Amino acid sequence: MSGDIVPEIRPMRPWHVPQAAWSSYCAFKPLAFQVYLRTEHDQGAWWRRTARAFLTLLSEYLIIIFAMLNDREVALQIDGGIAGGLHKRGGDAPPPPTPVADFIWKWLGATRRTLNTAEQNLRSLEIRTKNDAAVKVALGDADVWRLDYLESVWTDPAAQRRGYGSAIVKAICDEADKAGQKMWLQAPDVNVTFYAAAGFVVEAQFTLGDGNPRWEHKPVGMVVMIREPQGKKEGVRTS
């Protein structure tokens, strides 16, 4: 993308959700950790594969919708949702409970476990266990809800290499800097350079598949990164 062209970043609106959900689904599907979780050798019957794909797409819809409904989250988009990002803002108090969302996520999780093969469930447990341990290493005993969290950044494969992702990350980081907020994220290690350019530093890392004889490819690297606020704090958030 030309340095003279700056993409227009706007808040996510309800009519952007279908495009945003589809674009994020398409952007994340080919990533190595997603391939690892799906398993390449045995994905079960065709109807199981179809149902899991539907649940994954539905999850993308819900993640964006719940972010838009949450006062402490920011959902941004470019070009109607073809690129976007989700940002959970930290605060001085824990976020209010979300019983409806919690119930829906528990139901989706139980449904996915039922549809998964035994190997897929093992791999899902592996990533949860290793990820939780890495977050503990990176954040220590800090109250996670006090920190900003870069939840998701995506660009549709058809629109990549236009600088959209970098623009979204910069907008989110600028907002965190104004509030003097530390931010963290989780990502595949292939994205370290991308996020390092915005000031994030790797604080913990782990690999998937390194102890799994059924995974015939190189281990999949994942990282937890932290970014300290930069520049001068401009004010206190009101929400």
N, C-alpha and C positions, 0 to 999 in steps of 0.2 A: 504494500500500500504506500502511496506517495506520502511523504512527510507533510505535505500541504493539505491533505485531506483528513479531517477529523470526523469519525463517525458520530452521529447524533445519538446520545444515550438518553433514554427516557424511562420513567417508571413503568413497570409491567402493569397492564390492564387486563380485565377478564377476557377481552377478545383476542389478546395475544397468546393466551394459554395453549390453545391447540398447536400453533406453530412452535412455540417455545418447548413444549413437551416433546413433540416429534423431533425437533432439532437436537435437543439434549439426548434423547434416546439414540439417535443416529450417531451422535458424536462419541458417546460412551461405549456403545456396543462393541467396537473393534479393539478397545483397549485390552492390554494383556491380562490384567487382573479379572476383567469380565470374561474373557475367553477361558481363563483358569476356572472360574466359578461355574461356568456352563458345562465344562468338560468337553473334550473333543472326541473322545472314543465311545461314549455311551450316554446319550442324552434322553433315553427313554423313548416311548412311543410318540408318534407324531402329534397326538392330541396333547400330550404332556408338554412337548416343546412349544406348541402353539399357545397353550394356557400360560406357560411361564413367560413367554414373550409379551402376552397381553398384560400380565401382572406387572412386568417391568415397565411397560409404557404407562399403565395406570398409575404406578408409583411416581413416575415423572410428573404426571398431571397433578397428583396430590401434593407432592413436595412444593411445587410452584404455588398452588392454590393456598396451602396452609401458610406459606411464607407471606403471601399477599394479605392474609387475614390477621397476621401477627404484628402487633405494633412494634415489636423489637426486631423485626426482620425487614430487609430492603430487597426488593426484586427489581432488577434493571433489565432492559432489553434494547437491542438494536434491530432496526428494520423489521419490526413486528414480531420479534422473538427468535429470529434466525440465529441470533447470538444473545447471550445474556449471562446474568450472574445473580447469586443469592448470597446475602450477607446478614448473619445474625449479629446483632449489636449487644455488647456486654452492658452491664449496669451495676448499680450498687446493691441491688436486691435480686433474688432469684426470680426468674420469669414465672408468671402465674400458671397454674396447672391447665392442661389441655386434655381433659378426659375424652372428648370425642375423637380427637386426633390419635390419642394413645390407643383407644379401642380399635380404631381402623387399622393402625399399624400392627397391632397384635394379631388381628384377624388376617391381614395380608401375610404376615410372617408365618402363621400357622398353616395357611393355605399353600404357601410356597413350599414349606417343609413337606407337606403331603404330596405335592406334585414332584418334588425333587427325587432323584435317585439317591441311594445311600451314599454314593461317592460325592454327589453334589452337596449333600448335607454335611458331610465331613469337611469339605472345602470351605463351606460357609462358616462352620464352627472355627476352622483354622484362622480365617481372616479376622473374625470377631475377636478371638482370643489374642492373637498377635497384635492386632490394632489397639486393643484396650491396653495392652502392656506397653506399647510404644507411646501412646498418649500419656500414660502415667510417667514414663521416663522423661518425656518432653516437658510436661506441665507440672510435674511433682504434685505437691499437695494444694496447688492453687485451686480456687473455686472457678471451675470452667466457665460458669455463667457470668463471671466478671469480665471475661475476655471477649473481644470480637472474634467471630469465626467466619472465615471465607468458606462457605458451604459448597458452592458449586460455581463453575465457570464453563461455558460451552460455546461452541460455534459449529453450526451445521457443516458437515464435510464439504458441501457445495460452496460454502462461503469462507473457507479457511484461508489463511495467509493474506488477509486484508487488514490485519491489525485490530480486529474486533475484540479478541480476547484480551490483548494488552490494554486496550482502552477501557474495558470493563474493570479489569483489575486496578488500573490507575484511579478510576473514579471511586471505587470502594476504598482503596488505601488512602486517598485524599480525605474522604469522609472520616475515616478512623483517625487520621493525623490531626484533624481539626478538633477532635474530642480527646486527643492524647491517649488513644487506646492501643494496647498491644493486640495483635491479631495472630491467629494460628490457622493452619489448614492441614488436610491430609491429601496426598496425591501419589500417583505412580512416580517412580524415580526418574523416568524419562522426562518429566516436566520440571525437574529441579532447576535447570537453567532458566526456563521461562519465569518461574516465580522468584528466583534469585535476582533477576533483573529489576523486580519491584521491591527488593529489600528483604525478602524472606530468607531465613537461614535454616538448614537442616538441624534438627535437635534430636531426632530419633529415626531409626529405620528398621525395616524387617523384610524378610523375603517369604514368598509363597511358593510351595512346590519343591523346596530344597530337600525335604524328607519324604517326598511322595514318589514311589517307584512307578506310579501310573502316569506321572507327568514327564513326558519325554523331551521337553524343551528346557531352556535355561530358566533358573528361578526368576520369579517376578518380583522386582524390587518395589517397595512402598516406603514413603517417608512421612514424617510429621515435621512441619516447618513453622517457625515463629518469626514474626516481624515486629520489631520495636517501633513505637511511634516516632516519626521524623518531623522536623520542623517545629514550629511554635504552636502550642495548643491555643485554639481560638475561643473556646467556650465550653459550656457544660450542656450535655444533651438534656432535652426536656422529656424524652420518652424512650 
